[in-house]
Amino acid sequence: MIAFFNSLIPTSEMLSGGAQIVVQLIKDEYPLTISLPSRGGYWVIKQLHANFLFTKTPFRSNNKYLIVLNWLVMAVRCCRFQVNEDIITSGDYFCDTIPAFFLKGKHKWTAIIFHIIPRKRLVSYLIQQFSILLMRRADTVLVLNPLVKEYLINRGFLVNRIHIQEVGIDEEAIKKVPNQTKIYEACFMGRLSPSKGIFDLPKIWQGMKGKLLIIGGGGFAEDARRLKLMCGENIVFAGHKEGEEKFKLLKQSKVFIFPSYEEGLSLTIKEVLACGLPIVAWDLPVYEALYPNKLKTAPIGNIDKFREAYESVSNRL
């Protein structure tokens, strides 16, 4: 099998939740080939027993525009591969779906789509729609929730080709971490990306007592810089954390706030629930489908209502 991870950002110190799910799916495949940029991302998946196929990219940069240019180069260059094996794409990025579309031949293509980008993010929405069009050629499409499955069926995908993928977390590792003294009033964990609602965090926490902990990395450098400029002294950045260290920080927090605007499954929410934290989030339809009555939600984009929801949860602790 060949797995396309062409979207890995050169300076990223972490995999997105979606990419982590793909790693779970392919870790026992043999023989396995992984396609990825030559200028970054390798170390985050080097634990896989695979033949790594590096494609040269022109820029080593975390600038979003240069990264998109890298992806265009990757898409073109990967179309020249000689592929004699089945294909899996690590998401709906065009730098993965374009080569998969042209290289499929008689081999099987497993495509994965995590969530549908809303129309208000017009450029990203149109790019994803292009990839969805290409995915019509895939033999299997894996989704994480019934809402995406229904969307694809309405777009003309064959029902028998769409499968909801079950994804687990390491609950035993979480249980091994003992309860911690509460240091932080609240915490956030995720990729430092606008779609995760990171720029809502300073607004939500304005005037709040105690400290808000932000765990995460990845994304584009300019977004992380802008976020840090917006934050006051009562917002603490921990950077990207893994395993025991991550779970300790979660258990040192009283409430988890998650103003993400787009989710397909959210491994983060599964881990936070396993850590025993109450969660406050925007009212996304996927939460009712996957986590009914387990989150306290507020109308999307209404900061005042989000703060009220947080305070109602915090006051009960």
VENRAWO-V418438 format. One record per helix or strand of 2 or more residues. SS is the DSSP state (H for helix, E for strand). FROM is the first residue (numbers start at 1). LEN is the number of residues. Records with the same first field share a line. If there is no record, write none. Layout:
BEGIN
SS->FROM-LEN + FROM-LEN
END
This chain:
BEGIN
E->2-3 + 33-5 + 51-5 + 87-3 + 109-4 + 140-4 + 162-3 + 184-6 + 212-4 + 235-5 + 253-6 + 278-5 + 296-3
H->17-10 + 42-3 + 64-15 + 94-10 + 122-14 + 146-9 + 159-3 + 171-6 + 194-3 + 198-8 + 221-10 + 243-9 + 267-9 + 285-6 + 303-12
END
